[in-house]
Amino acid sequence: MPATVWKGFLSFGLVSFPIRLFSAARADHIHFNMLHRKDLSRIKEVWYCAKEDKPVDRSEIVKGYEVSKGDYIVVEDEDLKKIAPATATTMEIVQFVRDKEVDPIYFESSYYVAPDEAVSKPYELFLQALTDAQYDAIAKVTMHNREHSVLIRAAKSGLLLHTLFYPNELRAANQPAIKPGKKPSGKELSLAKDLIQHLAGPFKPEELHDTYRENVEQLIEQKRKGQKVTSIQRPRKAPVVDLMEALKRSLETSAGKAKATSSKATRKHRAA
């Protein structure tokens, strides 16, 4: 059974029902160990006391908040439990918004919302109501030592929850200041739209893959066998000089690929 991330009640007006949150996704990385180059032995992380000039055990470590230079207030885990708000045990819905109204830039992490009982009529009612009304719920919940604003939405598999960044956490200063340039001509816009149509299709997440990870796995296998590491050839991109010509060639290339894919699919179907 997957690990429960949060357990408590979802409060919907005067109706409350128990739920559990499970992580919906996590990044899958290739993990490297840190080694001593001299003898390839594992490097261990050591917690070190700068004042006493010696390593300390994790059991001797406490949380501290720096109120002024070198002056700390110790905060115990029990202290944090005492001041946890009501949303630590009850997820409170604060409003409903139209689905797709919240900009995805606010999405942080995703979770599955499951009923914490065998048969949950309130859960089914809430799910169906969101689906029919085409609304999402905005709620507040405390977990991981933080009160999160979250969005709850209906999906075919059940309720999904996304923690949201707060506005002050968005890096507005990093947003590029794009100055308006020369507007594209009607022909350029028409070709660009045609290119979009040629590349359009249903979203197939199973066809997406991490090329960099595959290359790292290949590198590891080559080094394991004592082979020479194969360098990946990356095409050089040059600035577009003639936009119309670039769009035409892109369209021709896209049409050729689509025709080849269609022919391959037809041969595969006939062979089956």
Residue frames as qw, qx, qy, qz and C-alpha x, y, z in Angstrom:
[[0.000, 0.888, 0.459, 0.000, 0.00, 0.00, 0.00],
 [0.388, 0.587, -0.054, 0.708, 1.38, 3.46, -0.86],
 [0.361, -0.231, -0.494, 0.756, 2.54, 5.70, 1.98],
 [0.066, -0.868, -0.488, -0.062, -0.02, 8.20, 3.28],
 [0.362, 0.372, -0.073, 0.852, 1.17, 11.78, 2.91],
 [0.217, -0.166, 0.306, -0.912, -1.67, 13.33, 4.95],
 [0.285, -0.384, -0.875, -0.073, -4.68, 12.00, 6.80],
 [0.070, 0.195, 0.412, -0.888, -7.64, 13.99, 8.06],
 [0.314, 0.621, 0.689, -0.203, -11.08, 15.34, 7.15],
 [0.126, 0.205, 0.411, 0.879, -12.26, 17.30, 4.13],
 [0.092, 0.522, 0.577, -0.622, -14.81, 19.89, 5.25],
 [0.020, 0.268, 0.597, 0.756, -17.50, 20.80, 2.71],
 [0.440, -0.520, -0.179, -0.710, -19.98, 23.17, 4.37],
 [0.629, -0.450, 0.421, -0.473, -21.44, 21.19, 7.28],
 [0.992, 0.105, -0.042, -0.061, -20.38, 17.93, 5.67],
 [0.093, -0.737, 0.670, 0.008, -17.03, 16.39, 6.65],
 [0.994, 0.066, -0.002, -0.082, -15.58, 13.07, 5.57],
 [0.596, -0.594, 0.461, 0.282, -12.22, 11.35, 6.17],
 [0.732, 0.667, -0.135, 0.002, -9.63, 11.29, 3.39],
 [0.718, -0.420, 0.324, 0.450, -6.01, 10.35, 2.75],
 [0.393, 0.854, -0.251, -0.230, -3.52, 11.95, 0.39],
 [0.852, -0.098, 0.386, 0.341, -1.07, 9.90, -1.65],
 [0.120, -0.602, 0.413, 0.673, 1.72, 11.30, -3.79],
 [0.753, 0.565, 0.236, -0.240, 0.65, 11.33, -7.45],
 [0.744, 0.603, -0.117, 0.263, 4.09, 11.74, -8.99],
 [0.510, -0.758, 0.267, 0.307, 7.76, 12.09, -8.27],
 [0.413, 0.781, -0.438, -0.168, 10.77, 12.80, -10.42],
 [0.974, -0.082, 0.169, 0.124, 12.77, 9.72, -11.39],
 [0.152, 0.885, -0.438, -0.041, 16.48, 10.47, -11.40],
 [0.868, 0.162, -0.369, 0.288, 19.61, 8.40, -11.83],
 [0.497, -0.855, 0.132, -0.066, 21.37, 8.69, -8.49],
 [0.637, 0.487, -0.455, 0.388, 25.12, 8.92, -8.18],
 [0.738, -0.607, -0.170, 0.239, 27.08, 8.20, -5.01],
 [0.074, 0.931, -0.330, 0.136, 29.82, 10.57, -3.93],
 [0.958, -0.072, -0.071, 0.270, 33.18, 8.73, -3.94],
 [0.373, -0.780, 0.344, 0.365, 36.73, 9.54, -2.92],
 [0.649, 0.688, -0.274, -0.174, 38.56, 9.80, -6.25],
 [0.032, -0.649, 0.757, -0.068, 41.72, 8.25, -4.73],
 [0.109, -0.136, 0.980, -0.093, 40.25, 4.85, -3.70],
 [0.434, -0.203, -0.586, -0.654, 36.57, 5.06, -4.85],
 [0.215, -0.303, -0.836, 0.403, 35.29, 4.60, -1.30],
 [0.149, -0.770, -0.544, -0.296, 31.90, 6.11, -0.31],
 [0.129, 0.279, -0.272, 0.912, 31.91, 9.61, 1.16],
 [0.300, -0.584, -0.736, 0.165, 29.75, 10.00, 4.28],
 [0.094, -0.745, -0.108, -0.651, 27.93, 13.17, 5.29],
 [0.516, -0.239, -0.580, 0.583, 29.14, 14.35, 8.70],
 [0.223, -0.898, -0.244, -0.290, 27.31, 16.86, 10.91],
 [0.621, 0.103, -0.309, 0.713, 29.97, 19.06, 12.42],
 [0.322, -0.888, -0.277, 0.177, 29.96, 21.51, 15.34],
 [0.463, 0.709, -0.104, 0.522, 31.99, 24.55, 14.32],
 [0.330, -0.835, 0.239, -0.370, 32.40, 25.80, 17.91],
 [0.778, -0.469, 0.415, -0.042, 33.70, 22.53, 19.39],
 [0.298, 0.638, -0.655, -0.274, 35.47, 21.54, 16.19],
 [0.201, -0.129, 0.970, -0.048, 34.13, 17.99, 16.25],
 [0.375, -0.180, -0.710, -0.569, 31.39, 15.87, 14.62],
 [0.406, -0.057, 0.560, -0.720, 28.05, 15.48, 16.45],
 [0.129, 0.244, 0.958, 0.080, 25.34, 12.80, 16.36],
 [0.180, -0.409, -0.511, -0.735, 22.00, 13.64, 14.73],
 [0.477, -0.615, -0.626, 0.055, 20.29, 13.11, 18.13],
 [0.414, -0.448, -0.240, 0.755, 22.19, 16.15, 19.44],
 [0.118, 0.133, 0.344, 0.922, 20.84, 18.46, 16.74],
 [0.124, 0.651, 0.621, -0.418, 17.90, 20.85, 17.28],
 [0.304, 0.701, 0.411, 0.497, 16.15, 23.40, 15.07],
 [0.327, -0.532, -0.213, 0.751, 17.21, 27.00, 15.56],
 [0.298, 0.838, 0.356, 0.288, 15.93, 30.32, 14.17],
 [0.501, -0.029, -0.097, 0.860, 18.46, 33.13, 13.90],
 [0.060, -0.895, -0.429, 0.107, 16.91, 36.32, 15.38],
 [0.054, 0.961, -0.255, -0.096, 20.15, 38.31, 15.12],
 [0.564, 0.599, -0.559, 0.101, 23.72, 37.59, 14.08],
 [0.363, 0.260, -0.821, 0.357, 24.78, 34.47, 16.05],
 [0.330, -0.047, 0.606, -0.722, 21.70, 34.60, 18.33],
 [0.382, -0.084, -0.812, -0.433, 19.30, 31.68, 17.93],
 [0.637, -0.157, 0.365, -0.661, 15.94, 30.59, 19.36],
 [0.024, -0.096, 0.991, 0.088, 15.56, 26.81, 19.68],
 [0.688, 0.061, -0.037, -0.722, 12.27, 25.44, 18.31],
 [0.316, -0.126, 0.935, -0.095, 11.35, 21.88, 19.29],
 [0.204, -0.166, -0.824, -0.502, 9.08, 19.59, 17.27],
 [0.175, -0.535, -0.779, 0.278, 6.63, 19.63, 20.18],
 [0.000, 0.487, 0.138, -0.862, 6.49, 23.43, 19.96],
 [0.192, 0.139, -0.564, -0.791, 5.49, 23.21, 16.31],
 [0.221, -0.333, -0.904, -0.152, 2.78, 20.64, 17.06],
 [0.104, -0.526, -0.598, 0.596, 1.27, 22.95, 19.69],
 [0.138, 0.548, 0.010, -0.825, 0.80, 25.85, 17.29],
 [0.101, 0.104, 0.826, 0.545, -0.40, 23.82, 14.27],
 [0.423, 0.071, 0.008, -0.904, -3.68, 25.34, 12.96],
 [0.725, 0.148, 0.502, -0.447, -6.97, 23.47, 12.58],
 [0.721, 0.561, -0.257, -0.316, -6.08, 22.70, 8.98],
 [0.024, -0.494, 0.868, -0.039, -3.50, 20.19, 10.28],
 [0.282, 0.087, 0.940, -0.174, -6.38, 17.73, 10.72],
 [0.426, 0.649, 0.598, -0.198, -9.22, 19.25, 8.70],
 [0.293, 0.073, 0.466, 0.832, -8.87, 20.46, 5.12],
 [0.180, 0.651, 0.458, -0.578, -11.10, 23.52, 4.88],
 [0.371, 0.481, 0.551, 0.572, -12.67, 24.53, 1.56],
 [0.127, -0.472, -0.200, 0.849, -12.64, 28.30, 1.28],
 [0.445, 0.561, -0.029, -0.697, -14.17, 28.82, -2.17],
 [0.721, 0.277, 0.607, 0.185, -14.98, 27.29, -5.55],
 [0.089, 0.628, -0.345, -0.692, -13.59, 28.48, -8.88],
 [0.811, 0.490, -0.047, -0.316, -14.36, 27.58, -12.47],
 [0.865, -0.127, 0.371, 0.314, -12.27, 24.66, -13.69],
 [0.658, 0.350, 0.227, 0.627, -9.20, 25.77, -15.67],
 [0.045, -0.972, -0.112, -0.203, -9.45, 29.23, -14.09],
 [0.557, -0.751, 0.281, 0.217, -6.27, 28.81, -12.03],
 [0.469, 0.760, -0.446, -0.058, -3.11, 29.36, -14.06],
 [0.968, -0.044, -0.203, 0.140, -0.95, 26.15, -13.99],
 [0.385, 0.585, -0.417, 0.578, 2.05, 28.31, -13.04],
 [0.464, -0.574, 0.347, -0.578, 0.68, 28.15, -9.48],
 [0.969, -0.127, -0.155, -0.147, 0.76, 24.31, -9.39],
 [0.175, -0.718, 0.658, -0.145, 3.45, 22.89, -7.11],
 [0.049, -0.190, 0.980, -0.026, 2.88, 19.18, -6.26],
 [0.658, -0.066, -0.381, -0.647, 0.10, 16.72, -7.11],
 [0.207, -0.136, 0.888, -0.388, -1.67, 14.18, -4.89],
 [0.417, -0.288, -0.767, -0.393, -4.42, 11.58, -5.16],
 [0.392, -0.235, 0.420, -0.784, -7.30, 12.15, -2.74],
 [0.447, -0.109, -0.871, -0.174, -8.79, 8.86, -1.50],
 [0.639, -0.546, -0.061, -0.538, -11.70, 8.25, 0.89],
 [0.055, 0.396, -0.827, 0.394, -10.51, 6.85, 4.22],
 [0.593, 0.034, 0.647, -0.478, -13.35, 4.33, 4.44],
 [0.383, 0.110, 0.877, 0.268, -14.66, 1.43, 2.38],
 [0.139, 0.653, 0.637, 0.386, -17.83, 3.20, 1.20],
 [0.187, -0.379, -0.211, 0.881, -17.90, 7.00, 1.24],
 [0.242, 0.743, 0.608, 0.145, -21.13, 8.56, 0.02],
 [0.082, -0.924, -0.048, 0.370, -19.95, 12.13, 0.86],
 [0.358, -0.426, 0.565, 0.609, -16.78, 11.57, -1.22],
 [0.327, 0.326, 0.776, 0.429, -18.82, 10.35, -4.21],
 [0.088, 0.875, 0.466, -0.097, -21.27, 13.23, -3.79],
 [0.196, -0.820, 0.169, 0.511, -18.49, 15.83, -3.70],
 [0.374, -0.187, 0.696, 0.584, -16.76, 14.26, -6.74],
 [0.270, 0.531, 0.744, 0.302, -19.97, 14.18, -8.78],
 [0.006, -0.914, -0.310, 0.260, -20.93, 17.72, -7.75],
 [0.242, -0.656, 0.364, 0.616, -17.58, 19.12, -8.90],
 [0.343, 0.052, 0.781, 0.520, -17.84, 17.18, -12.18],
 [0.184, 0.690, 0.682, 0.157, -21.38, 18.33, -12.98],
 [0.081, -0.937, -0.188, 0.283, -20.86, 21.94, -11.89],
 [0.685, 0.518, -0.003, 0.512, -17.47, 22.16, -13.65],
 [0.209, -0.909, 0.213, -0.291, -15.91, 23.81, -10.63],
 [0.662, 0.159, -0.570, 0.460, -12.70, 23.23, -8.67],
 [0.566, -0.792, -0.229, -0.009, -12.33, 23.73, -4.92],
 [0.306, 0.610, -0.431, 0.590, -9.77, 25.95, -3.23],
 [0.780, -0.577, -0.239, -0.048, -8.89, 24.72, 0.25],
 [0.010, 0.767, -0.538, 0.348, -6.27, 25.08, 2.97],
 [0.957, -0.232, -0.175, 0.021, -4.36, 22.22, 4.60],
 [0.198, -0.826, 0.518, -0.100, -1.33, 22.05, 6.90],
 [0.984, -0.033, 0.100, 0.140, 1.32, 19.42, 6.15],
 [0.753, 0.255, -0.052, 0.604, 5.11, 19.27, 6.00],
 [0.402, -0.477, -0.251, 0.740, 5.35, 22.13, 8.54],
 [0.000, -0.107, 0.254, 0.961, 3.47, 24.52, 6.30],
 [0.455, 0.528, 0.568, -0.438, -0.10, 25.60, 5.59],
 [0.215, 0.003, 0.684, 0.698, -0.77, 25.09, 1.90],
 [0.565, 0.432, 0.108, -0.694, -3.41, 26.59, -0.32],
 [0.317, -0.050, 0.905, 0.279, -4.57, 23.76, -2.58],
 [0.558, 0.232, -0.259, -0.753, -6.79, 23.16, -5.58],
 [0.454, 0.046, 0.880, -0.129, -9.02, 20.06, -5.59],
 [0.488, 0.341, -0.351, -0.723, -10.43, 18.92, -8.92],
 [0.845, 0.103, 0.444, -0.279, -12.47, 16.04, -10.26],
 [0.199, 0.474, -0.761, -0.396, -10.91, 13.45, -12.56],
 [0.788, 0.033, -0.478, -0.386, -12.03, 10.09, -13.94],
 [0.589, 0.074, -0.741, 0.316, -9.95, 8.32, -11.29],
 [0.477, -0.653, -0.516, 0.282, -11.37, 10.41, -8.43],
 [0.115, -0.992, -0.035, 0.032, -10.34, 13.61, -6.70],
 [0.719, 0.241, -0.116, 0.641, -6.93, 15.14, -7.41],
 [0.330, -0.914, -0.117, 0.205, -5.21, 17.78, -5.29],
 [0.617, 0.472, -0.070, 0.625, -2.53, 20.26, -6.28],
 [0.426, -0.662, -0.205, 0.581, -0.64, 22.36, -3.75],
 [0.358, 0.856, 0.207, 0.309, -0.34, 25.94, -4.97],
 [0.488, 0.066, -0.169, 0.854, 2.50, 28.42, -4.82],
 [0.090, -0.820, -0.372, 0.426, 1.63, 31.65, -3.05],
 [0.432, 0.881, 0.118, 0.154, 1.87, 34.80, -5.22],
 [0.188, -0.909, 0.371, 0.038, 4.99, 35.99, -3.36],
 [0.711, -0.294, 0.602, 0.213, 6.70, 32.69, -4.27],
 [0.708, 0.599, 0.307, 0.213, 6.36, 33.26, -7.99],
 [0.512, -0.346, 0.196, 0.762, 9.53, 34.80, -9.39],
 [0.363, 0.870, 0.321, -0.096, 7.94, 37.78, -11.12],
 [0.113, -0.848, 0.347, 0.384, 11.35, 39.42, -11.42],
 [0.452, -0.215, 0.775, 0.386, 12.48, 36.50, -13.62],
 [0.556, 0.629, 0.541, -0.043, 9.70, 37.10, -16.13],
 [0.450, 0.015, 0.358, 0.818, 11.27, 38.47, -19.31],
 [0.215, 0.691, 0.189, -0.664, 10.23, 41.91, -20.44],
 [0.496, 0.261, 0.677, 0.476, 9.24, 41.18, -24.04],
 [0.108, 0.496, -0.048, -0.860, 9.09, 44.30, -26.13],
 [0.683, 0.559, 0.423, -0.206, 6.51, 44.34, -28.93],
 [0.340, -0.292, 0.588, 0.673, 8.18, 43.82, -32.28],
 [0.336, 0.236, -0.456, -0.790, 7.07, 43.86, -35.88],
 [0.744, 0.127, 0.457, -0.470, 3.78, 42.05, -36.33],
 [0.408, -0.050, 0.840, 0.354, 3.87, 38.93, -38.54],
 [0.338, 0.171, -0.430, -0.820, 2.35, 39.12, -41.98],
 [0.806, 0.062, 0.166, -0.565, -0.87, 37.29, -42.83],
 [0.803, 0.355, -0.467, -0.103, 1.02, 34.69, -44.89],
 [0.231, 0.397, -0.776, 0.433, 3.50, 34.03, -42.07],
 [0.480, -0.148, 0.552, -0.666, 0.69, 33.60, -39.56],
 [0.864, 0.202, -0.090, -0.453, -1.19, 31.30, -41.94],
 [0.664, 0.383, -0.635, 0.094, 1.89, 29.08, -42.42],
 [0.030, -0.336, 0.746, -0.574, 2.54, 28.99, -38.67],
 [0.692, -0.023, 0.350, -0.630, -1.07, 27.86, -38.06],
 [0.857, 0.302, -0.334, -0.252, -0.71, 25.17, -40.76],
 [0.398, 0.407, -0.759, 0.316, 2.44, 23.91, -39.04],
 [0.368, -0.216, 0.627, -0.651, 0.56, 23.72, -35.73],
 [0.840, 0.131, 0.071, -0.522, -2.20, 21.70, -37.39],
 [0.737, 0.387, -0.553, -0.032, 0.34, 19.26, -38.90],
 [0.277, 0.300, -0.776, 0.480, 1.94, 18.71, -35.49],
 [0.550, -0.264, 0.292, -0.736, -1.37, 18.58, -33.59],
 [0.613, -0.034, -0.776, -0.147, -2.63, 15.33, -32.07],
 [0.735, -0.605, -0.203, -0.230, -3.96, 13.73, -28.88],
 [0.174, -0.740, 0.577, -0.300, -1.74, 13.92, -25.80],
 [0.948, -0.008, -0.318, -0.002, 0.08, 10.58, -25.37],
 [0.353, -0.825, 0.413, -0.156, 2.21, 10.77, -22.20],
 [0.908, -0.177, 0.363, 0.109, 3.45, 7.19, -22.73],
 [0.748, 0.547, 0.091, 0.364, 5.38, 8.42, -25.77],
 [0.015, -0.923, 0.270, -0.273, 7.32, 10.99, -23.76],
 [0.919, -0.200, -0.148, 0.306, 10.71, 9.89, -22.49],
 [0.318, -0.897, 0.232, 0.203, 13.84, 11.31, -20.88],
 [0.778, 0.569, -0.194, 0.185, 16.55, 11.24, -23.56],
 [0.032, 0.760, -0.537, 0.366, 19.18, 12.51, -21.13],
 [0.714, -0.373, 0.522, -0.280, 18.49, 9.63, -18.74],
 [0.950, 0.282, 0.136, -0.003, 18.73, 7.13, -21.61],
 [0.521, 0.729, -0.341, 0.282, 22.06, 8.65, -22.64],
 [0.292, -0.665, 0.586, -0.360, 23.38, 8.40, -19.06],
 [0.887, -0.120, 0.406, -0.183, 22.33, 4.74, -18.88],
 [0.846, 0.512, -0.057, 0.137, 24.11, 4.12, -22.19],
 [0.171, 0.800, -0.468, 0.335, 27.21, 5.93, -20.88],
 [0.587, -0.500, 0.561, -0.302, 27.24, 3.77, -17.73],
 [0.952, 0.132, 0.270, -0.061, 26.88, 0.58, -19.77],
 [0.666, 0.678, -0.218, 0.221, 29.70, 1.60, -22.11],
 [0.053, -0.738, 0.564, -0.367, 32.02, 2.41, -19.20],
 [0.801, -0.297, 0.453, -0.256, 31.06, -0.88, -17.49],
 [0.935, 0.279, 0.197, 0.095, 32.15, -2.78, -20.60],
 [0.545, -0.457, 0.325, 0.623, 35.31, -0.71, -20.99],
 [0.498, 0.561, 0.492, 0.442, 34.08, 0.81, -24.22],
 [0.215, 0.042, 0.051, 0.974, 34.66, 4.32, -25.51],
 [0.172, 0.595, 0.547, -0.563, 31.93, 6.76, -24.53],
 [0.318, 0.484, 0.595, 0.557, 29.88, 7.79, -27.58],
 [0.031, -0.276, -0.136, 0.951, 29.50, 11.55, -27.93],
 [0.328, 0.673, 0.652, -0.119, 26.03, 12.79, -28.83],
 [0.270, 0.161, 0.363, 0.877, 25.95, 14.94, -31.93],
 [0.085, 0.703, 0.506, -0.492, 23.87, 18.06, -31.37],
 [0.429, 0.616, 0.419, 0.511, 22.70, 20.05, -34.41],
 [0.254, -0.211, -0.108, 0.938, 23.77, 23.66, -34.59],
 [0.145, 0.798, 0.585, -0.025, 20.92, 26.12, -34.63],
 [0.301, 0.059, 0.142, 0.941, 21.32, 29.39, -36.48],
 [0.213, 0.467, 0.344, -0.786, 19.11, 32.49, -36.19],
 [0.483, 0.572, 0.651, 0.129, 16.27, 32.58, -38.71],
 [0.160, -0.244, 0.262, 0.920, 17.00, 35.00, -41.53],
 [0.370, -0.054, -0.490, -0.787, 14.05, 34.32, -43.85],
 [0.435, 0.002, 0.675, -0.596, 11.01, 33.53, -41.68],
 [0.766, 0.336, -0.024, -0.547, 8.74, 32.62, -44.62],
 [0.592, 0.435, -0.671, -0.100, 11.30, 30.18, -46.04],
 [0.010, -0.253, 0.871, -0.420, 11.86, 28.60, -42.61],
 [0.602, 0.118, 0.471, -0.634, 8.11, 28.11, -42.13],
 [0.767, 0.402, -0.274, -0.419, 7.71, 26.55, -45.58],
 [0.445, 0.392, -0.800, 0.088, 10.56, 24.12, -45.03],
 [0.245, -0.144, 0.777, -0.561, 9.22, 23.25, -41.56],
 [0.728, 0.225, 0.214, -0.612, 5.82, 22.52, -43.08],
 [0.711, 0.431, -0.503, -0.236, 7.33, 20.32, -45.79],
 [0.203, 0.335, -0.868, 0.304, 9.41, 18.39, -43.25],
 [0.441, -0.017, 0.630, -0.639, 6.38, 17.93, -40.98],
 [0.789, 0.309, -0.042, -0.530, 4.21, 16.71, -43.87],
 [0.571, 0.428, -0.698, -0.059, 6.92, 14.23, -44.91],
 [0.021, -0.222, 0.864, -0.452, 7.21, 12.82, -41.39],
 [0.610, 0.116, 0.416, -0.664, 3.43, 12.53, -41.07],
 [0.775, 0.376, -0.313, -0.399, 3.23, 10.64, -44.40],
 [0.406, 0.375, -0.821, 0.144, 6.03, 8.26, -43.36],
 [0.253, -0.116, 0.757, -0.591, 4.36, 7.61, -40.00],
 [0.728, 0.226, 0.161, -0.627, 1.00, 6.95, -41.70],
 [0.704, 0.401, -0.541, -0.226, 2.57, 4.50, -44.18],
 [0.176, 0.307, -0.872, 0.338, 4.37, 2.68, -41.36],
 [0.460, 0.011, 0.601, -0.653, 1.13, 2.39, -39.37],
 [0.779, 0.312, -0.118, -0.531, -0.72, 1.05, -42.45],
 [0.573, 0.375, -0.729, -0.022, 1.94, -1.63, -43.09],
 [0.054, -0.207, 0.832, -0.512, 1.86, -2.62, -39.45],
 [0.633, 0.125, 0.354, -0.677, -1.95, -2.92, -39.54],
 [0.779, 0.357, -0.356, -0.372, -1.87, -5.07, -42.70],
 [0.368, 0.362, -0.837, 0.183, 0.79, -7.32, -41.22],
 [0.297, -0.085, 0.737, -0.601, -1.36, -7.87, -38.14]]
